[in-house]
Each structure stands twice: as structure tokens, then as C-alpha cells.
Amino acid sequence: MSLHSKPSTASARLAELIQRHTPYEGEFPLRVPGVFVAQTERTHRACAHSIQRPSLCIVAQGRKAVHIGSEHYEYDSQHMMVYAIHLPVAFQVTKASTDEPFLTFKLELNPERIAQLALKIYPHGLPCLLEGRAVQVTQTDPAIMNAVIRLLETIEDEREAKWIGPLITDELLMRLLLGPVGPMVAQMGHMESNTQRIERAIEWIQQHYGDPLNIEALAQLSHMGLSTFHARFKAVTGLSPLQFQKSLRLQEARRLMYSTGMDVGTVSRHVGYASTSQFTREYSRFFSNTPRQDMYQLRESGTEMSLT
């Protein structure tokens, strides 16, 4: 299906609901845990960067491009994107305007709840999953769109949000498990799946991004041999462990400079660089700007550091 298809009636209804919960540009958490909506009237001339949590992402209006390593994904109101692990991503909102802002919904995926539901849907064991990225773009399931609309309608009432909202999020998880992305999502709930083994390594890197990377220790943590760990980490994330750590370091440095005004020398040491000049070179390659120029442009444009 073309990425330039006209929005459906369901997409228009979802867009209307998202706009009710987004009084201005930005990302907003809603009453049901793990549910977010966001809007922007501006397209991105350059890539924005963030760490994407495991989640279901649906665009109601507009279009978004996502870059993960060397892979490129694009989705609009006819498609949804599902992440099964934490991933550093670069993204651009490629279609948005004042009259038709970019509007998006996100549900963070809870591995513990997925594990409970997967046992019901796959009582005889999880389906086989071919090696590949822990992220997929697929056509939006009308039943999933319907559930998202009902969820946002429910959120408008505090009592319904408390009691009915979690039931609808369970429905969304079950529909994901029953659909084309089901085998990938189900792996999130199985501690010894390749996806979850790699996620353990990712969690360690996230918690210790400023420390030297010990690949052998990460392989042991993931219960894999060294060569197997390297291959599966790259297959799942699109990045080597070192590239993944570098992305985390640079994104955290950017966040700290933007939110606290920390200077380049201090922030480079904070995120694990022994050399400020090396940090500046790598930052400039990664963000296509020196730290000083990047901060100036971010503040001048009022760019969101994170947009669902």
C-alpha cells in the first residue's frame, strides 16, 4: 500500500482523539500507564535522535521516517511500527503542517504482561522466529486501530481509564501476539529467547554506558559464545555492541548539554570519553554538527528531544 494513501475514517477519528490530548507540540503521557500521544506541526530537516523503548507506534496523521543502523523504515496512518527491544534510533517527521499536524500514539510493551498473555495464546510453546531485527513495520490492523480508539475514548473518563483502560491494553497486546508480529513480540516474554538475551546485554550497556565495554562479559551475561553474541546482537539491533554504546554515550551527552547546560569537557568525561577532542569528532560525525552548533540549533528551533 502506498505511503501516500488517503487517511481512513478510523485514522481521522484517532487523529481527533490525539489532538484532544495534545494541547501543544510535544509528547504527553496519558492516564493509562505506558500510553503516550504526541503532535508536531513541523517536519524535521535533520534527524532527531532518541532511545526507543519496546513499543507499538501508530501514526494517525502525517508520516515519519526511522533509521536504525543502516536500515530505513517509513510509516504513516496505513502502517504501524513495533519495537521488541530498546534501540537507539534517528528519525524524521517527513509530513506535518499547521493544518494537518503529525499525530502519533505509542503503547510501551511490558515484557512481564506479554509473558502472561503469550502462555494463553501459545500454550504449546512459542512459534519459531527467524533471525532478524527486533523491529517491524506492518500494515495497521483495523482491529488494533479500533482498540486504540476505544482506549483513548476510555481515557477521557478517570474511572474508565483506571478499570477499563488496562483491559484494552491487554487486548492490544493479544492482538499483536495473534498477528504478523506475534512471534517477535512473544519473544519479549521468554527470558531465554535470543531477543531477551540481547535485551539483557542492552540493559547492561545502558546502565554502564560510561564504562569500558567488556564484550566477553556481555556474551556470558547473554549465555552465548563470543562469535554468536556478536552475530545475534548485530542481527537484532542493526549495530555492533560498540556502535550501540557509542550511540548511547552521544545521545546522553546531547541530553545533558541541552537540559543542564553542561560544558563539552565535563560532559565528555561524564559519558566515558578520555579525550574531549575525540568526543567532539565523534559527536560531529553522529549529529552532523559540533556540540556548540548543535546546541544552538536545538535551542533556536525548540526541537523536542523525544517525540513518540
C-alpha positions in Angstrom: 0.0 0.0 0.0 1.3 3.4 -0.9 2.7 5.7 1.8 0.6 8.4 0.3 -2.8 6.8 0.8 -5.7 8.9 2.0 -6.4 8.6 5.7 -9.2 6.2 6.7 -12.2 7.2 8.8 -10.6 5.3 11.7 -7.4 7.3 11.3 -9.4 10.6 11.2 -11.1 9.6 14.5 -7.8 8.7 16.1 -6.3 12.0 14.9 -9.2 13.8 16.5 -8.7 12.0 19.9 -4.9 12.6 19.9 -5.5 16.3 19.3 -7.7 16.5 22.4 -4.8 15.2 24.5 -2.0 17.3 22.9 -2.7 20.9 23.7 0.6 22.0 22.2 3.6 20.4 20.4 5.3 17.6 22.3 4.8 14.2 23.9 2.1 13.6 26.6 1.7 10.6 28.9 -2.0 9.7 29.5 -3.9 8.2 32.4 -3.2 4.6 31.5 0.4 3.6 32.3 2.6 3.2 29.2 0.3 5.2 26.9 1.6 8.3 25.2 0.4 10.6 22.4 2.4 13.4 20.6 2.0 16.0 17.9 4.1 18.4 16.0 3.3 20.9 13.2 6.9 20.8 11.8 8.8 18.5 9.7 12.4 17.7 10.6 15.1 18.9 8.2 17.7 16.8 10.0 17.3 13.6 12.0 16.3 13.8 15.7 17.7 11.0 18.0 16.2 9.1 20.8 16.3 5.7 22.6 13.1 3.9 21.6 11.7 1.6 24.2 9.8 -1.6 23.3 6.5 -0.2 22.0 3.7 -0.2 19.5 3.7 3.1 17.5 0.8 4.2 15.3 0.6 7.4 13.2 -2.9 8.9 12.9 -1.8 11.7 10.6 1.4 12.6 8.9 4.5 10.5 8.1 7.7 9.5 9.9 11.0 8.0 8.8 13.1 6.0 11.2 16.8 5.0 10.8 18.3 2.1 12.8 21.9 1.4 11.9 21.9 1.1 8.1 18.2 0.2 8.0 15.5 2.7 6.9 11.8 2.4 7.8 8.9 4.7 7.0 5.3 4.6 8.2 2.1 6.6 8.1 -1.6 6.2 9.0 -1.7 2.9 7.0 1.1 1.3 8.9 2.3 0.6 12.4 5.8 0.1 13.8 6.6 -2.4 16.6 9.8 -2.4 18.6 10.7 -5.5 20.7 13.8 -4.1 22.5 15.4 -0.8 23.4 17.0 0.7 20.3 18.9 4.0 19.6 17.1 5.5 16.6 17.4 8.5 14.3 14.1 9.8 13.0 12.5 12.5 10.9 8.9 13.7 10.8 8.5 13.9 7.0 4.9 15.1 6.7 3.3 17.7 9.0 1.8 21.1 8.8 -0.2 23.6 10.8 -3.4 22.4 9.2 -2.6 18.7 9.4 0.0 18.2 12.2 1.9 14.9 12.7 -0.1 12.9 15.3 1.0 9.7 16.9 0.1 7.1 19.5 2.5 4.9 21.5 1.9 2.0 23.8 5.0 0.7 25.7 5.2 -3.1 25.7 5.5 -4.7 29.1 7.5 -8.0 28.9 6.0 -9.4 32.1 2.5 -8.9 30.9 3.4 -10.2 27.4 4.8 -13.4 29.1 1.5 -14.0 30.9 -0.6 -13.4 27.7 1.7 -15.4 25.5 1.1 -18.5 27.7 -2.6 -18.3 26.8 -2.1 -17.7 23.1 0.8 -20.2 22.7 0.1 -22.9 25.3 2.3 -25.4 23.5 5.4 -23.2 23.1 6.4 -20.0 21.3 6.4 -20.1 17.5 9.7 -20.2 15.7 11.2 -16.8 14.9 13.8 -16.3 12.1 16.9 -14.3 12.9 16.3 -10.6 12.2 15.7 -7.1 13.6 13.6 -6.8 16.7 11.6 -4.1 14.9 8.9 -4.4 12.2 6.7 -2.2 10.2 3.4 -3.7 9.1 0.1 -2.6 7.8 -2.1 -1.4 10.6 -4.7 -4.0 11.7 -8.2 -2.4 11.7 -8.9 -4.3 14.9 -5.8 -2.8 16.6 -6.8 0.7 15.3 -10.3 0.2 16.7 -8.9 -0.8 20.1 -6.6 2.2 20.2 -9.6 4.5 19.5 -11.6 2.8 22.3 -8.6 3.2 24.6 -8.3 6.9 24.0 -12.1 7.4 24.4 -11.9 5.5 27.7 -9.0 7.7 28.9 -11.3 10.7 28.9 -13.1 9.3 32.0 -10.9 8.8 35.1 -12.8 5.8 36.4 -13.0 4.1 33.0 -9.3 4.8 32.4 -8.5 3.1 35.7 -10.6 0.0 35.3 -11.3 -0.5 31.5 -8.0 1.1 30.1 -5.8 -1.9 31.3 -8.3 -4.3 29.7 -7.9 -2.6 26.4 -4.1 -2.5 26.6 -4.3 -6.3 27.2 -6.5 -6.6 24.1 -3.8 -4.7 22.1 -1.1 -7.0 23.4 -3.1 -10.0 22.5 -3.9 -8.7 19.0 -0.2 -8.1 18.5 0.6 -11.7 19.6 -2.1 -13.1 17.3 -0.9 -11.0 14.3 2.1 -11.0 11.9 4.4 -9.5 14.6 3.2 -12.1 17.1 6.3 -14.3 17.1 8.6 -11.3 17.5 6.5 -9.8 20.4 6.2 -13.2 22.1 9.9 -13.5 22.4 9.9 -10.5 24.7 8.1 -12.6 27.4 10.5 -15.5 27.2 13.7 -14.9 29.3 15.8 -17.3 27.3 14.8 -16.2 23.8 17.5 -14.6 21.7 15.7 -11.3 21.9 15.6 -11.2 25.7 19.2 -12.4 26.0 20.3 -9.5 23.8 18.0 -7.2 25.8 19.9 -8.1 29.0 23.1 -7.0 27.3 21.4 -3.8 26.2 20.3 -3.1 29.7 23.8 -3.5 31.0 25.2 -1.2 28.3 22.5 1.4 29.2 23.4 1.2 32.9 27.1 1.3 32.4 27.5 3.3 29.1 30.4 5.3 30.6 32.4 2.2 31.4 34.8 0.4 29.0 32.9 -2.3 27.1 33.7 -5.9 28.0 32.3 -8.0 25.1 33.2 -11.3 26.7 31.3 -10.4 29.9 28.3 -9.3 27.8 28.4 -12.6 25.9 28.4 -14.5 29.2 25.6 -12.4 30.5 23.6 -13.3 27.4 24.5 -17.0 27.7 26.2 -17.0 24.3 29.5 -17.7 22.9 31.5 -14.6 21.8 31.0 -15.0 18.0 27.3 -16.0 18.4 26.8 -12.9 20.6 28.4 -10.6 18.1 26.3 -12.0 15.3 23.0 -12.0 17.1 23.5 -8.6 18.6 24.0 -7.2 15.1 21.1 -9.2 13.7 18.7 -7.9 16.4 19.8 -4.3 16.7 21.5 -3.5 13.4 24.5 -2.3 15.4 27.6 -3.8 16.9 27.9 -3.6 20.7 30.5 -0.8 20.4 28.3 1.2 18.0 25.4 0.7 20.3 27.4 2.1 23.3 28.7 5.0 21.3 25.1 5.9 20.3 24.0 5.8 23.9 27.0 7.9 25.1 26.5 10.6 22.5 22.7 10.8 23.0 23.2 11.1 26.7 25.8 13.8 26.2 23.4 15.7 24.0 20.6 15.4 26.5 22.8 16.7 29.4 24.1 19.6 27.4 20.6 20.5 26.3 18.9 20.1 29.7 21.6 21.2 32.1 23.9 23.4 30.1 26.9 21.1 31.0 30.0 22.2 29.0 31.7 19.9 26.4 34.7 19.0 28.5 32.6 18.0 31.5 30.0 16.1 29.5 32.6 14.2 27.5 34.2 12.8 30.7 30.8 12.1 32.2 29.8 9.8 29.4 33.1 8.0 29.3 35.5 9.8 26.9 39.1 10.3 28.0 39.6 12.8 25.2 37.4 15.8 24.6 38.7 16.2 21.1 37.7 12.6 20.3 34.3 13.2 21.8 33.9 16.3 19.7 34.9 14.5 16.5 32.5 11.6 17.1 29.7 13.9 18.2 30.1 16.0 15.0 30.0 12.8 12.8 27.0 11.5 14.6 24.9 14.6 14.8 26.4 16.4 11.7 27.3 19.4 13.9 29.8 20.3 16.5 28.3 20.2 20.1 28.2 24.0 20.2 26.5 24.4 16.9 24.1 21.6 17.7 23.0 23.1 21.0 22.5 26.5 19.3 20.3 25.0 16.6 18.3 22.9 19.1 17.5 25.8 21.3 16.8 28.2 18.4 14.3 25.7 16.8 12.8 24.5 20.1 13.3 20.9 18.9 11.8 18.2 21.0 14.5 15.8 22.3 11.9 13.0 22.2 8.8 12.7 20.1 6.9 9.4 20.0 
